[in-house]
Amino acid sequence: MEGINIWSGSDIGIGAALTNPTELAFRKNKIKNHYPVTFRGVNFRDAESAYQEYKSRDMQESIEIMTEIIVCKLQHILGYLKQLRSEAVLNGLSDAVTLLE
């Protein structure tokens, strides 16, 4: 499997969906859905919004915060992928679901 460039401008949907600023990817028409994140009990429009709210001036603390946020984001995306797979519309992304599980 070839690597996927994860960024808001990715032409491959999963690459744009896995980026932190998914609202930017949505505005660029790279993804068709919103990927909100719930972090520490607060709902955010995407992982980038959560990071901007919680980031610290301390680099190590910011890295730990971003790690927590990314875990939350991937758990949400895994839920979406499982739902898609159960509806039999995953079409070619079953390997990605297996990797995330």
Secondary structure by P-SEA (a helix, b strand, c coil): ccccccccccccaaaaaaccaaaaaaaaccccbbbbbbccccccccaaaaaaacccccaaaaaaaaaaaaaaaaaaaaaaaaaaaaacccccaaaaaaaac
